[in-house]
Amino acid sequence: MPVMSSNHALEERIAHLERELSDLSDVVSRQETEISTLLRRVRLLLEREAERETSDGDGVPLADQKPPHW
């Protein structure tokens, strides 16, 4: 195989890999943003549920109560 076509094949492969790396980087960045948003939402939901359980009159959130068999 001539050196010229070997270099060309390597350059093509590197260009392809650089494109794939850039695409994957974009995906990871987007997923990081989505995960952060989801974590914030879960925290808010947990806080709301804890407030709701506390306001139900028992005074102790259900998550903090020991199960009946303890």
C-alpha positions in Angstrom: 0.0 0.0 0.0 1.5 3.4 -1.0 2.3 5.8 1.8 0.1 8.5 0.3 -3.1 6.4 0.4 -2.2 5.1 3.9 -1.8 8.7 5.1 -5.1 9.7 3.5 -6.9 6.8 5.1 -5.5 7.7 8.5 -6.5 11.4 8.0 -10.0 10.3 7.1 -10.2 8.0 10.2 -8.9 10.9 12.4 -11.5 13.3 11.0 -14.3 10.8 11.5 -13.2 10.2 15.1 -12.9 13.9 15.8 -16.5 14.3 14.5 -17.7 11.4 16.7 -15.9 12.9 19.7 -17.5 16.3 19.2 -21.0 14.7 18.8 -20.5 12.6 22.0 -19.4 15.7 23.9 -22.6 17.5 22.8 -24.7 14.6 24.0 -22.9 14.4 27.4 -23.3 18.2 27.9 -27.0 18.0 27.1 -27.4 15.0 29.5 -25.6 16.9 32.2 -28.1 19.8 31.9 -31.1 17.4 31.9 -29.8 15.5 34.9 -29.4 18.7 36.8 -32.9 19.8 36.0 -34.3 16.4 37.0 -32.4 16.4 40.3 -33.8 19.9 41.1 -37.3 18.7 40.3 -37.0 15.5 42.5 -35.7 17.6 45.4 -38.7 20.0 45.1 -41.1 17.1 44.9 -39.5 15.5 48.0 -39.8 18.8 49.9 -43.4 19.2 48.9 -44.3 15.7 49.9 -42.5 16.1 53.3 -44.4 19.4 53.8 -47.7 17.7 52.9 -47.1 14.8 55.2 -46.2 17.2 58.1 -49.3 19.3 57.5 -51.5 16.1 57.6 -51.5 16.4 61.4 -49.2 13.6 62.5 -46.3 16.0 62.9 -43.7 13.4 61.8 -43.2 12.9 58.0 -44.0 9.3 56.9 -40.5 8.8 55.7 -39.1 9.5 59.2 -41.5 7.2 61.0 -40.4 3.7 62.0 -42.3 0.8 60.5 -44.9 -0.8 62.8 -42.8 -4.0 63.2 -39.9 -2.0 64.9 
